[in-house]
Amino acid sequence: MVEPYRTVAGRARSAFEVRGSEFIGHASPAASVEDAEAFVETIEAEFADATHNVPAYRVPDDSSDRGSPESEAMLREYASDDGEPSGSAGKPCLNVLQGEEIRNAVVVVTRYYGGTNLGVGGLVRAYSRATKEAIEAAGVIEEEPARELDLECVYDDSGTVRGILESTGADFEATYGEDVSFEVRVPIDDAEELEDRLRSATSGRIEIGE
């Protein structure tokens, strides 16, 4: 059985001031490096006037085996000080994610400089606090590792396929074109049984990809 992992429940932010400097922590789920970088870019654009936007994330490595369960895929860990003294900002943010065993998540800490230098120790404490408070605001959940499947079938089979998906409680979206496509997210432990049911019910006519 594949073990669940800890991640943030959704997007959130928190803010506080230290000796005139404002720190804003932002947290978001992220399923890939692409997701994480997109969130970082969004924050950088929204807070383009900030002195620093410090990112850190722990997400599945896009270059690893895409068929691997999320909890077993290699993790890409990244952090940047974005102009703060080396080791005073990004690493403390990443350390919080590691210490809380949070993965599939990204944080960005925005800082507006208030005119007073905080020193390396003060920065480490502030960036760590901003990350912790953003995670607390987002909420921590245990996520069950899942597999994403791309299904395609003819219209005559679409009702049967939809019925099976609904009976399993899988998350899915259907697109009706020349044929019917389903984007499905199913728990890893249930994926093989679901594939067998779909093939059996459609006499092997359904196309299943990842």
N, C-alpha and C positions, 0 to 999 in steps of 0.2 A: 504494500500500500504506500502511495506517495504521500509524504507528510505535507500538511499545510504550512504556509509561511506568513510572516507578519508584514503588513503594509499599511499605508494610510487609506482611510475610507473615502476621502475626496479632497477637493481643493480647499485650502484655508489660508488665512494669514493672521499674524499678530504683530503688535508694535509696542515699543517702549523707548524711553530716552535714557541715556547715560551721559552725564556731564555735557549736555547740550547736543550730543549726537543722537539722531533718531535711527533706530534699527527696526526694520520691517521684515519679518520672516514669512516666506511663502512656501507652501508644501503642496505637492500634487502626486497622485499615482502616475506611474509611467511604465509601460510594458516593454519599452525598447529604448535604445540610445536615441533613436529618431524622436520618440515621444518626449524624452527628457530634454533634448536640445531645443525642441520646439517650444517647450514651456519656458526654458531659460530665455529664449529669444523674445517671447511674449512679455516677460517681466522686464527685460532690458529695454524694450520699446515703450512699455507703460511708464517706466521710471528712468527714462533716458537722462533726466536732469540730476540723478543721484550721483554721489561721489563714487560709490562702489556698488556693484551687483555681483555678489559672491555665490557661485553655484556649487552644488555637490549632488551626486546621485549614485545609486546602486541599482542597476538594471540588468536584465539578461543580455548577454553579448550577442549582437546581431550576427556575428560571424560564426557563432557556435552552431551545433546541430539543431536545426529548427524543429526537428521531430522530438527533441528531448523535452521531458516535463519541465515546466517553469522552475520548479524547485531544484532541479538537477542541472539546468543549463549554467554555463559559466557566467559569473557575474562580471560586469564591467563597472569598475569603481572610478569615479572621477571627481576632482575638486580643483578649484582655481582660487587664488587669492585676489584676483582682479585689481592689482595695484596696491593692496595692503602689504605690510611687511611679510616676508616669506614665512609660511607656517602659522600665521596668526589668524587666518580667516577660513580658507577653504578646508584645511585639514581638520580644524575643530568641528566644522559642520559635518564632515564625513565621519569623524569619530563618533558623533552622536548617533548617526544612522547605524553604524556598526555596533555600537554599544547597546542600542535598543533592538538590534537584530531586525531592522527595517530594510526591506528590499522592494524592488519594483516601485521605487519612489524617487522623487527629485525635490530638492529644496534650493531656494535662492534667498539670500539675506541681502536686503537693500540697506545701504547706509548713507545718510545725509550727515556730512561732517559738521560738527557744532563749534569748531574753533579751538577745542582743547584736545591735545594728544592723550590717548588712553594708555599708551605703552603696549608692548606685546601681550603681557599678562591680561591687561584690561580688555584688549581686543579678543583674545581667546575666550574669556568669560562671556563677553557680549555676543559673539557669534555662536557660541555653544548654547547660550540661553535662547537666542532668537530661533535657532533650529528646534530646540526642545519645545518651545511654546507654539511654534507653527505646527509641529507634529501633534501636540496635545489638542490644538484647535481643530485639526483635521480629523482626529480620532484614529485609533489603531484597531485594525481588524485582522482576523486570520482568514486568509484567502486559500481556497482549495485549488491546487494546480489544475489547469485546464488545457485542453487541446482545441485548436480552432480548425474546423473542417469546412471546406467549400463543396457543397452538394449541387448537382445539376440533374434534373429529371424532366421528362415530358409532362405535359399538362395532365394526362390521364393518371399519372402516378403521384401528382403533387398533393392531392388530398390525403392519400395514404402516408406520404412522407411527413406532411404537417401533423397528422394525427399521432404518429410515432414520436415526433419531436416534442409535442405538447405533453404526451404521456410520461416522458422522461424528465420533464421540467428543464430541458436544455434551453439556453438563451439562443434565440435565432432571429434573423431577419430574412424575409423572402422578397425576391425581385422577380417580377413577371415580364418576360420578354418573349423571344421566340420559343424558349423553353423556360423552366422555372428554376431559379437559383436560390439556394439557402446558404447564408453565412451562419455557422453554428459554433457555439462555445459550449463544450461539454467537459465535465470532470474527467481527468486522465483515467481514473479507475473505471469509468463507465464507457469510454470511447470505443473500445474493441467490441463490446456487446452491442452498442448502438449501430456500429457499422454492419455487423452481422445481421441485425434485425432489418435494417434498411435494404440490404442486398437480397435477403430472403423475401421480403414483402414486395419487392419490385422485380423479382426473378433475375436479379443481376443487371437490370437496365440502368440503375442509378450510377452516376459518376461521382466518385468521392476523391477529393484532393485536399491538400493542406496548404 
